[in-house]
Amino acid sequence: MSVGTQERTQPCPQCGAEIRGDERFTVWCAACDWNVDPAGPRKELGRLERMRRALARRHGEKLLAEVVSGEALRARRDTPALLAVVIALAVHGVTVALAAGGIWFIVRGWGGWPMLPGLLLLLLTWPLRPRLPRLPDNAPVLYRADAPALFALIDEVADVVGTRGVDAVVVDDMVNAGVLTYGLRGRRLLILGLPYWEILTPQQRVALLGHELGHYCNGDVRHHLVLGSAYTSLMTWWHYFAPSEDPASAMEVIVNLLLAVPRSLVTGVLLLLDRLTLRASQRAEYLADRIAAHVGSTEAAVGLMDGALVADSAEGVLLREANRAALTGPRGYRGGEDRTDELWERLTAHMASIPESEYERQRRVGALRGHSVDATHPPTHLRRAGLLTGDSLPAAVTTNDDRDRHIATELAEARRLTGQRIIRDGPSHRA
C-alpha cells in the first residue's frame, strides 16, 4: 500500500531560502529553523514532570560528554544509587507503619468507633503496597513453545550481550518496548510493542532486542523492585495530595494550603530519588544503546533512535485507523471484512513515506526541547549523538528472510488480536 507525498515549495518568510517539504508534515526552513517547532514545548506536562525531564536533560548532557571523551561507563551501583535504595526502604517503612497503625486501631477498637480510622488507614495504604509485576491479562503472552524462532533469536542476542534470554514475551499495542522481571522467582519478561516492531527493519529489531536485554546486565537501578515500587508509592502519595485546581470555596482554599506541605515533601523526595538514580539509570541507557549497536550494528541502533523521534506519527496513524473503524465499522476495511492486516500495512506504508526532512526537524526539535522517551531516559538526540561517536560497528547478530518469515508466522495471531484491539480501543500511549 503506497502513501503519496504532497510536495510543496515556497520561500522562507524569515530568511528567503527556498523550502521544499511534504505538506503532510510541518513545513520548515533548514537554513534558519523557521517553523521548526510550531507547537512549542508540550504544555500538557505537569510541573513535576517538567522538573524531572529538565533534570534528565542535564544528566544526559554530562554523560554524553563522558562518552565523547572516551571515559569508561562501567555498569556499577555507586553510592548515590545505594542511598536511593535506603530512601526507598524508608518509603516502604512509612507504608508498613501506617498499615500497622490501621491494624492496631481495629484490634483495640473492635466493635467501636476506633475501627473507623483503622479501616481508613488500611484503605489508604492498600494502593501503596509493594507489588510484584505480573503477566498482563489483556495482551497476548508467548512462551518458547509458542514462538521457537523468536525465542531462538532472543537467545542468540542474549548470548552476545552476555546474559540469558527471557521466559515470556508480551505483545502489546504501544509504540515502545521494555523488559522487567515478574513473579517471586524473578522470571524475565520482554514487552514487545507490536506497532514498534512492525515499523522497524529486521536488523533494527535485532538492535532493539540487544538494547532491551542489555538492561539486565548494565546496572539499571530503576529496574530494582524496591526502588521501582517506591516510585509507585510516592506517585500515589503525590496524587493523594493533589489540590483542587479551581477552588470554589474558602474551605477548598484552606485544604489546598494544608495539602501544599505534604505534597511539597513528596515532590522533594521524588526529585531527590531522581538526582540519586538518574546518573546510574542514564548510564544504563547509554550502555544499552552501545550494546544495541554491537548486536545489531550502529546503523540499526541509530535507526531505533530515529524511530523514537517519529513515534508520535505512528500513534497518529493508529488513532486515525481506530477513528475510521468507529465511523465505518470493521467492514470498512478492504474486501468488506475485518482485515487487521490492512491496519499494519497502512502503518508501515506511512512510516516508510516519512521524508528525511521530517526526521531532521524532529532531531532539531529534540535538541530544543530535550526530547526523551520519558523522564528516566537521556534526551533522544543525545543518545543518537553518542551512537555516532567513534567507529561504526557491524552487526554481531544478523537475520535472514527465512528466519523473518518464521517469526512473522509465530506473531500472526498476536498481530491479529493486537490489531483488533487498536481498531476497537485505539492505541495505548507511551508513558
Buried (B, 14 or more C-beta within 10 A) or exposed (E): EEBEBEEEEEEBEEEEEEBEBBEBBBBBBBEBBBBBBEEEEEEEEEEBEBBBBEBBBEBBEEBBEBBEEEEEBEBEBBEBBEBBBEBBEEBBEEBBEBBEBBEEBBEEBEEEEBBEBBEEBBEBBEBBBBEEBEEEEEBBBBEBEBBEBBBBBBBBBBBBBEBBBBBBBBBBBBBBBBBBBBBEEEBBBBBBBBBBBBBBBBBBBBBBBBBBBBBBBBBBBBBBBBBBBBBBBBEBBBEBBEBEEEBEEEEEEEBBEEBEEEBEEBBEBBBBBBBBBBBBBBBBBBBBBBBBBBBBBBBBBBBBBBBBBBBEBBBEBBBEBBEBBEEEEBEBBEEEEBBBEBBBBBBBEBBEBBBEBBBBBBBBBBBBBBBBBEBBBBBBBBBBBBBEEEEEBEBBBBBEEEBBEBBEEBBEEBBBBBBBBBBEEBBBEBE
